[in-house]
């Protein structure tokens, strides 16, 4: 990402800024400071803050949905059969029953169960609720 030498130019957007919304005014571009100063009536600022909150909520919602699908697609392209690559200590998303993908549990593979052909057929997983045994078709490896 290109960073300008001129301090009046906007700074590049960084992933950490999505996590830390309480940035100081000193990092805002000058023209943003002028806009805020020009419309400093309380109702106007409340309306802007509510709109900002709505935009952030929509951004996170879309990002979560798209990230899960992109993660799945990336693994499908990289590894046509990703279940064959699941190893001990891999972190996986565990597909849930009739739940949104955002509510699927995370688990760590503690044991792989091979089939007669030597391929991985199921895994014993450690989750926050204990241990589970699930077939590899319900597991989606995460890259860490």
N, C-alpha and C positions, 0 to 999 in steps of 0.2 A: 504494500500500500504506500502510495506516495504521500509524503508529509511535506507541506509547504514551509518555506523559510519565513514567510511573512506571517506574523502572529495574528493578523486580522482574518486570515483564511480559516475556514472551519477545520477542525480536527477530524481525522478518520474515525468512523464508528468502530468500536472494539466490542468483542463479545462480553467483556466484563461489565460494560455499560448497561446491558440488559439485566444484569443481576443487581447492580447498584444504581438505583434511581435517584438517590439523594446526592447528586453531584453539586458542587458549589457553583455559584454564579460565575466565578472566575474562569470556568471552562466553557462558558457559553460564548458563541460568536457575538461580536459587538452589535450586529443588527438585531439579534434576539433580545439583547438588553434594552435596546430602544423600543422594541415592540412591547415588552413587558412594562416599561416605564410609561408608555403612551396609554396603555389600557389598564390602569391600576385600580379601577373601581372594584369593590369587593364582589358584586354579582358577576362581573366580567371574568375576574380571576377564578371564581368558583366554577363558572361554566367551562372555562378553558381546562381546569384541573380535571373535571368530570370527563370531558372529552378525551383528555390525555389518558386517563385511566381506562376508558373504553378501548382506545386504540392499543394500549399495551396488552389488555386482556385478549383482544382479537389476535394480536401478533403471537402471543404465547400459545393460544389455542390452535391456530393454523400451523405454527412451527412444530408443536408436539405431534399433531396428526401427520404432517408431511414427513417429519423426521423418522417416525416409525416405519412408514411406507418406503421411504428412501433407503433406510437401513436394510429392510427386507429385500428390496430390489437390488441393492448393491451386492449383497451376499449372493443373490441368485445369479447375477452376472459373473461375479468373481469365482464362485464355486457352484457349479450346477447342482451339486448334492452336498450342501453344507453340513448335513447331519453326519456325514462320514468324517468330518474334521473336528467334531466335538471331542475335547480332551478334558482330563481331570483339571480342576481349578479354573475352567472357563466360566465366565459370567454370562448367563442367558436370561432372556425374557421367556416366561412360561405362559403359554396361551391359556386364557381362562375360559370358563363356561359362560357364554352369553354376556361377556363383559367388554366394555370399551378397551381398546388396546392400551389406553392410558392407565388402566387399572390392573393390567397384568402384573404378576409378581416377578421379582428378580430372584434368581437363585444361582448358587455356585455348584458346579458339578463336582461331586465327591467320589463317584464311582461310575464307570461305563459298563454296560451289559452288552457283550457282543452276541451276535446271532451265529447260526451254524456256518455261515459264509465268512465270518470274521469281521463283518461290518458292525458298527455300533447300532443297536436296535432300541435301547432305552438307557436312561441315566438315573442315578440316585442323586438327588439335589438337596442342598442345604438352603433353606429359606429362613425368613424371620420367624415363621411359625413352626419350624422343625424340619423334618426331612420328608421328601416326596420322591416317588418313582414315576417318571413320565416317559412316554415314547419320544424319540427324537423328532418326530413330525410336529410336535407341539412346542419345540424349543427353537429359539432364535438367538444365535450367538451375538454378543455385543463385542465391538472392538474397543479395547481399553488402551 
